[in-house]
Amino acid sequence: MLLRPALKVPSDVLIRERSLTRNETIQGMEFLKGGKAHFAESGELQYVNLGADQFVQGKKFIKGATVYFDPDGKMQYVYLAEDYFIGGIEFKKGASVYFSESGGLQHAILGADQEIDGVFCARETKVVFYGSGRLQQATLAQGQKIQDISCAQGTIVGLYESGRLQSGTLAEDAVIQGIKFDKNTYVIFYESGKIKNAFLALPANIKGLACANGPSVSFYESGEIDWALLAAVSEVQGIFCAGGSTVGFYRSGKLQYAILSEDQEINGIFCARGGKAGFYESGKLQYAVLEKNQRIQEIDCAEATSAGFYESGRLQYAVLAIDQEINSVLCAQKTKAGFYESGRLQYAVLAENQNMQGMELVGGTIVGLRETGELKYMIPPQGSKINFDETGAAWNAERSSDERLE
């Protein structure tokens, strides 16, 4: 009885498996006699155990192989009863080889230990391939040195399509690019062979930083540290940084950001313990959480809020500690105000109803100003953004639900 893919029949007459006593075409595919076909309850072909060497969807398989299909009839994978070459690779008996949508090698579950592209791969583990057929990922059957890196048995290694090592777990203590790494450290490499990331097996000193174990340190391709997770409180370029926090660096090696381990004064700003501080490459403070209410360039700024600075040191933004008049605009406390580098007000929230350029604006309105002081835009508490040209004329309005200041 030959079932079409979409045919539904009562379960008492459904034939789930049958031997092929002659050559037959099933779901558009010809199978040679001597094989055995198995069907799903819905009638679709699930797999065929081949009774002779034959082609299936353009690929030749040998007698005894079992070819599996997805519900759409596309070949999904083949189970090999004997050693056999597929895609230029000799897979050992017992392997299940899976195919991509395009029909190329995708991955395989190995039936025995075997070497693929120079890598000794472990049986009963998954190996993954690029579309080109080159090995992408495998579990090592034995400890192996790959491009001078000793990788541990039973661990997964990753490879670039070029064959260069992408990632691996160290089988022994090793010095790589002048840095000592402990056994069992997982290392990721750029294709150039330079270190990209290290997941440390134990806390370690990396280029003068006390780094924690785990996903601990990342490098630029130049070899400079990109970021690192600190194992303990550390002084980094004059900044006291919290243990268990991440510090980031510019390519030049200069500190870019850190979580402060204690209250500290930086560039005349009192910065709070536990707050994140950012720095320009020059070393100047870019932003920080304020330790206490403080007056910065005639602006009363609120404690426990973030303030930002231009590289010149001029205040760029802050949350106001009190209602205060700035450039003839009464600005509301506990709201964010922004400034041009000249010190002129750039945006703010009105503390009360105010007349600006002949218009009565209600308290809570966000106003944006040109550096000359003219109104650039406004967003009423319950309304849309209105823009003004340089003559003071309103020229459009738009929804503002995502534009109000936090």
BELUR-V786094 format. One record per backbone hydrogen bond with DSSP energy under -1.0 kcal/mol. NH is the residue of the N-H (numbers start at 1). CO is the residue of the C=O. Records with the same first field share a line. If there is no record, write none. Layout:
# BELUR-V786094
NH = CO, CO
This chain:
# BELUR-V786094
7 = 4
13 = 10
18 = 37
20 = 35
24 = 31
26 = 29
29 = 26
31 = 24
34 = 20
35 = 32
36 = 49
37 = 18
38 = 47
39 = 16
40 = 44
43 = 40
46 = 38
47 = 38
48 = 67
49 = 36
50 = 65
54 = 61
56 = 59
59 = 56
61 = 54
64 = 50
65 = 62
66 = 79
67 = 48
68 = 77
69 = 46
70 = 74
73 = 70
76 = 68
78 = 97
79 = 66
80 = 95
84 = 91
86 = 89
89 = 86
91 = 84
94 = 80
95 = 92
96 = 109
97 = 78
98 = 107
99 = 76
100 = 104
103 = 100
106 = 98
108 = 127
109 = 96
110 = 125
114 = 121
116 = 119
119 = 116
121 = 114
122 = 139
124 = 110
127 = 108
128 = 137
129 = 106
130 = 134
133 = 130
136 = 128
137 = 128
138 = 157
140 = 155
141 = 120
144 = 151
146 = 149
149 = 146
151 = 144
152 = 169
154 = 140
155 = 152
157 = 138
158 = 167
159 = 136
160 = 164
163 = 160
166 = 158
167 = 158
168 = 187
170 = 185
171 = 150
174 = 181
176 = 179
179 = 176
181 = 174
184 = 170
185 = 182
186 = 199
187 = 168
188 = 197
189 = 166
190 = 194
193 = 190
196 = 188
197 = 188
198 = 217
199 = 186
200 = 214
204 = 211
206 = 209
209 = 206
211 = 204, 209
212 = 229
214 = 200
216 = 198, 214
217 = 198
218 = 227
219 = 196
220 = 224
223 = 220
226 = 218
227 = 218
228 = 247
229 = 216
230 = 245
231 = 210
234 = 241
236 = 239
239 = 236
241 = 234
242 = 259
244 = 230
245 = 242
247 = 228
248 = 257
249 = 226
250 = 254
253 = 250
256 = 248
257 = 248
258 = 277
260 = 275
261 = 240
264 = 271
266 = 269
269 = 266
271 = 264
272 = 289
274 = 260
275 = 272
277 = 258
278 = 287
279 = 256
280 = 284
283 = 280
286 = 278
287 = 278
288 = 307
290 = 305
291 = 270
294 = 301
296 = 299
299 = 296
301 = 294
302 = 319
304 = 290
307 = 288
308 = 317
309 = 286
310 = 314
313 = 310
316 = 308
317 = 308
318 = 337
320 = 335
321 = 300
324 = 331
326 = 329
329 = 326
331 = 324
332 = 349
334 = 320
337 = 318
338 = 347
339 = 316
340 = 344
343 = 340
346 = 338
347 = 338
348 = 367
350 = 365
351 = 330
354 = 361
356 = 359
359 = 356
361 = 354
364 = 350
365 = 362
366 = 379
367 = 348
368 = 377
369 = 346
370 = 374
373 = 370
376 = 368
377 = 368
378 = 386
379 = 366
383 = 380
385 = 398
386 = 378
387 = 396
388 = 376
389 = 393
392 = 389
395 = 387
398 = 385
403 = 400
